[in-house]
Amino acid sequence: MNQPDQISAAFIRNGAAGLAGYAASELLESHPDLKQDLATRAFATWQGLLRQCLEELAAALAAGRPQFLAEYVRWMQSLLTARGLPPGAVAWAVDSLAKVLAAVLPAESGARAARVCRHALQALETPSTELPSFLPAHTAHGQLAANYLLALLEGDRTRASGLILDAATAGFPVQELYLQVLLPAQQEVGRMWQTDEINVAEEHFATATIKMILAQLRLHAPNQPLNGKTVLATSVVGNQHDIGLQVVADFFEMDGWKVIHLGSNMPIPDLVQAVESFQPDLLALSVSLRAQLAALTETIRAVRRGTHGAVVKILVGGRALAEASDLATTLGADGYAADPLAAVAQGNVLVRAPK
């Protein structure tokens, strides 16, 4: 079960919509009470949730890491429980998925996929712990982050921005404000959304505000002299998350690198062309979800087929590999970095000499 299985993963990716529909039907027939919880939206909702599970399952099979699906369904259980669905609903859904996969996929692929689902069901037997707050309340940074978050929740972006910029003026190191105030506060926003304490509109407001503040705060950061190195930073296609990528780009710039920041969700052909055109020393790729690992693999392969892409150093970061950093080199990258400081340090190791 721990060996990579690209064939089964491809079967699941290609048939995800239909498989999710079959599993949703089986789930609602087996547990009709779930129809009452979501009324007319029951089938569409569960089909969407099960399709996300299938994407995680495909990633787990392709990497030979069954824990990928286990971790995802535990997260999904905490999310749906917070939104009022029965605690056993996710387990029922995964069980329905296992039955459909075993029945519909080719024999060996179906059996392997069902085994990964059963592994995930075992993980659900352990009660999910309450998600901890990301804000260290008893530190100066934590108190600043809490005040900043309160301003966000009250819809006051002017006050939120003022708190951060006043702290920079007062002598708080800019990198500490990035790493110990803004990013933990944004993680807390994500936790609050997951536990249904805030809605999507509030989360979007917080995200838009932090982007504005990052642009303002960047002007307060001291820069090292230019070192002759260039980094091209982007997120793989499908990855819409760009706050962490922006911080990484800013940290490289503070370190003296020339930064070409392409933003999120970069189509592969355009990225390949950018690598050949700009000829960076380092390509920094962000991948947030494990379902995007297939896109990461395809991206690296496409880049490597280019003349400059064959020699450029590739550094991967993002949550998708946080618990499986060794996969970065397996997929063709030169290294992995868990955070912005590590990204700059690793970039300087990979690209030792100035141009």
C-alpha positions in Angstrom: 0.0 0.0 0.0 3.0 2.3 0.5 4.3 2.0 -3.0 3.5 4.7 -5.5 0.6 3.7 -7.8 0.3 6.1 -10.7 -2.1 3.9 -12.7 -4.7 3.8 -9.9 -4.2 7.5 -9.2 -4.9 8.3 -12.9 -8.1 6.1 -13.0 -9.4 8.1 -10.0 -8.4 11.6 -11.3 -10.0 10.9 -14.7 -13.2 9.5 -13.3 -13.5 11.7 -10.2 -16.8 13.4 -11.0 -18.6 10.2 -11.8 -17.1 8.2 -8.9 -18.1 11.0 -6.5 -21.6 10.9 -7.9 -21.9 7.1 -7.4 -20.5 7.4 -3.9 -22.8 10.3 -3.0 -25.8 8.3 -4.2 -24.7 5.2 -2.2 -24.2 7.4 0.9 -27.6 9.1 0.8 -29.3 5.8 0.2 -27.5 4.2 3.2 -28.0 7.2 5.4 -31.2 9.0 4.4 -31.0 11.3 7.4 -28.2 13.2 5.7 -30.7 14.4 3.1 -32.6 16.2 5.9 -29.5 18.0 7.0 -28.8 19.6 3.6 -32.3 19.3 2.0 -32.2 19.8 -1.8 -28.5 20.4 -1.7 -27.6 17.1 -0.2 -26.5 15.2 -3.4 -24.5 18.1 -4.9 -22.9 18.9 -1.6 -21.8 15.3 -0.9 -20.7 14.8 -4.5 -18.4 17.9 -4.2 -17.0 16.8 -0.8 -16.4 13.2 -2.1 -14.7 14.6 -5.2 -12.3 16.5 -3.0 -11.6 13.2 -1.1 -10.9 11.5 -4.4 -8.4 14.1 -5.3 -6.6 13.5 -2.0 -6.9 9.8 -2.5 -5.3 10.1 -6.0 -2.4 12.1 -4.4 -2.0 9.5 -1.7 -1.8 6.6 -4.2 0.5 8.5 -6.6 3.0 9.2 -3.7 2.5 6.0 -1.9 1.5 7.9 1.2 -1.9 6.6 2.5 -1.6 9.1 5.4 -2.4 11.9 3.0 -6.1 10.8 2.8 -6.2 10.0 6.5 -5.1 13.5 7.4 -7.5 15.1 5.0 -10.6 13.2 6.2 -9.7 14.1 9.8 -9.6 17.7 8.8 -12.9 17.4 6.9 -14.5 15.8 9.9 -13.6 18.7 12.1 -14.9 21.1 9.5 -18.2 19.4 8.9 -18.8 18.7 12.6 -18.4 22.4 13.3 -21.0 23.1 10.6 -23.6 20.9 12.3 -23.4 17.6 10.5 -23.4 14.3 12.5 -19.9 13.3 13.8 -20.1 10.0 11.9 -21.0 11.5 8.5 -17.5 11.6 7.2 -16.8 8.0 8.1 -20.0 7.0 6.3 -18.9 9.0 3.3 -15.5 7.4 3.2 -17.0 3.9 3.6 -19.3 4.6 0.7 -16.4 5.7 -1.4 -14.5 2.6 -0.6 -17.4 0.4 -1.7 -17.8 2.2 -5.0 -14.1 2.2 -5.8 -13.8 -1.5 -5.1 -16.8 -2.2 -7.4 -16.1 0.2 -10.3 -12.4 0.4 -10.8 -10.3 -2.4 -12.3 -9.8 -5.1 -9.7 -6.3 -4.3 -8.4 -6.8 -0.5 -8.6 -10.1 -0.8 -6.8 -8.6 -3.0 -4.1 -5.7 -0.6 -3.5 -7.9 2.5 -3.4 -10.3 0.8 -1.0 -7.4 -0.1 1.3 -6.3 3.5 1.5 -9.9 4.5 2.4 -10.0 1.8 5.1 -6.7 3.2 6.5 -8.4 6.7 6.6 -11.4 5.2 8.4 -9.1 3.9 11.1 -7.7 7.4 11.6 -11.2 8.7 12.1 -11.6 6.3 15.1 -9.3 8.6 17.1 -11.4 11.6 18.2 -10.3 14.9 16.6 -8.7 17.3 19.0 -9.9 20.9 19.1 -7.9 23.1 16.8 -5.5 25.3 18.8 -5.2 29.0 18.3 -2.3 30.2 16.3 -1.8 33.4 18.4 0.7 33.2 21.3 -1.3 35.5 23.6 1.4 36.1 26.2 4.0 37.6 23.9 4.3 41.1 22.4 3.9 39.7 19.0 0.9 37.7 20.0 -0.8 40.7 21.6 -0.2 42.7 18.5 -1.6 40.0 16.3 -4.7 39.7 18.5 -5.3 43.5 18.3 -4.8 43.3 14.5 -7.2 40.4 14.2 -9.8 42.3 16.3 -9.5 45.2 13.9 -10.1 42.8 11.0 -13.2 41.3 12.6 -14.6 44.7 13.1 -14.0 45.6 9.4 -11.5 48.3 10.1 -8.6 47.9 7.7 -7.3 51.4 8.4 -6.8 50.5 12.1 -5.4 47.1 11.2 -2.9 48.6 8.9 -2.0 51.3 11.4 -1.2 48.8 14.1 1.3 47.0 11.9 3.0 50.1 10.4 3.2 51.8 13.8 4.9 48.7 15.1 7.4 48.9 12.3 8.1 52.6 13.0 8.5 51.8 16.7 11.3 49.4 15.9 9.7 45.9 15.5 11.8 44.1 12.9 9.9 43.8 9.6 10.6 40.1 9.2 9.3 39.5 12.7 6.1 41.3 11.8 5.7 39.1 8.8 6.4 35.8 10.5 5.2 36.4 14.1 2.2 38.7 13.6 0.7 38.7 10.1 1.1 35.1 9.1 -0.1 33.7 12.5 -3.1 36.1 12.4 -4.0 34.8 8.9 -3.7 31.2 10.1 -6.0 32.1 12.9 -8.5 33.5 10.3 -8.3 30.1 8.6 -8.9 28.3 11.9 -11.9 30.5 12.6 -13.4 29.8 9.2 -12.9 26.1 9.6 -14.7 26.1 13.0 -17.5 28.2 11.6 -16.7 31.2 13.8 -16.5 33.5 10.7 -17.9 33.3 7.2 -16.4 33.4 3.8 -17.0 37.2 3.4 -15.0 37.8 6.6 -12.2 35.5 5.5 -12.0 37.3 2.1 -11.8 40.7 3.8 -9.0 39.5 6.0 -7.1 38.2 3.0 -7.5 41.3 1.0 -6.4 43.4 4.0 -3.2 41.4 4.6 -2.2 41.8 1.0 -2.6 45.5 1.3 -0.5 45.6 4.5 2.2 43.4 3.1 2.7 45.9 0.2 2.9 48.8 2.7 5.2 47.0 5.2 7.6 46.0 2.4 8.6 49.6 2.1 9.8 49.7 5.7 12.2 46.7 5.2 15.9 47.2 4.8 17.5 45.5 1.8 20.8 43.8 1.5 23.0 44.9 -1.5 22.1 43.2 -4.8 23.9 39.8 -5.0 23.5 39.2 -8.7 21.1 36.3 -8.2 17.6 36.1 -9.6 14.6 34.1 -8.3 11.4 33.5 -10.2 8.6 32.8 -7.8 5.1 31.4 -8.6 2.4 28.9 -7.5 1.6 25.8 -9.6 -1.5 25.8 -11.7 -4.6 25.3 -9.5 -3.0 26.9 -6.5 -4.9 30.2 -5.7 -3.1 30.8 -2.4 -0.5 33.6 -2.8 0.1 35.2 0.6 2.9 32.8 1.6 4.4 33.2 -1.8 4.3 37.0 -1.5 6.2 36.7 1.8 8.8 34.4 0.3 9.3 36.8 -2.7 9.7 39.7 -0.2 12.2 37.8 1.9 14.4 37.0 -1.2 14.2 40.7 -2.2 15.3 41.8 1.3 18.3 39.4 0.9 19.5 41.1 -2.2 18.0 38.9 -4.9 16.3 40.2 -8.0 12.7 38.8 -7.7 10.4 38.0 -10.6 7.1 37.4 -8.9 4.5 35.8 -11.2 1.8 35.3 -8.6 -0.5 32.3 -8.2 -2.1 29.7 -10.5 0.5 29.9 -13.2 -0.2 27.9 -16.5 2.6 25.5 -17.3 3.4 26.7 -20.8 3.6 30.3 -19.7 5.9 29.4 -16.8 8.2 27.4 -19.1 8.4 30.4 -21.4 9.2 32.7 -18.4 12.0 30.5 -17.2 13.6 30.5 -20.7 13.1 34.2 -21.1 14.2 35.5 -17.6 16.8 32.7 -17.1 16.6 32.8 -13.2 19.1 31.2 -11.0 16.3 29.7 -8.9 12.7 28.8 -9.5 10.6 28.9 -6.4 7.3 26.9 -6.7 4.5 27.0 -4.1 2.0 24.1 -3.8 -0.7 24.3 -1.1 -2.9 21.2 -1.5 -1.8 17.6 -2.1 -4.2 17.4 -4.9 -1.9 19.8 -6.7 1.1 17.4 -6.5 0.3 16.1 -9.9 0.4 19.6 -11.3 3.8 20.1 -9.5 5.2 17.0 -11.1 4.0 18.1 -14.5 5.3 21.6 -14.0 8.8 20.4 -13.1 9.0 18.0 -16.0 7.9 20.7 -18.4 10.4 23.2 -17.1 13.2 20.6 -17.2 12.6 20.1 -20.9 13.7 23.7 -21.6 17.3 24.7 -22.3 17.6 26.9 -19.2 15.0 24.8 -17.3 17.4 21.8 -17.5 19.9 23.7 -15.3 17.9 26.1 -13.1 17.6 25.1 -9.5 14.1 24.4 -8.3 12.9 25.0 -4.8 9.5 23.9 -3.6 7.5 25.2 -0.6 4.0 25.1 0.7 1.7 23.1 3.0 1.2 20.2 0.6 4.7 18.8 1.4 4.9 20.0 5.0 4.8 16.4 6.3 6.4 14.8 3.3 9.3 17.1 2.4 11.3 14.2 0.9 8.9 14.1 -2.0 10.2 17.4 -3.3 13.4 15.7 -4.7 11.5 12.6 -5.7 9.3 14.8 -7.9 12.3 16.5 -9.5 13.0 19.6 -7.4 16.4 20.4 -5.9 15.0 21.1 -2.4 12.1 22.0 -0.1 11.7 24.9 2.3 9.1 24.9 5.1 9.0 28.7 5.6 10.3 32.0 4.1 13.5 32.1 6.1 14.3 28.5 5.2 13.5 29.3 1.5 16.1 32.1 1.4 18.7 30.0 3.2 18.1 27.0 1.0 18.1 29.2 -2.1 21.5 30.6 -1.1 22.8 27.0 -0.7 21.5 25.9 -4.1 22.8 29.0 -5.9 26.2 29.5 -4.3 28.0 31.8 -6.7 26.8 35.1 -8.0 26.3 35.5 -11.7 
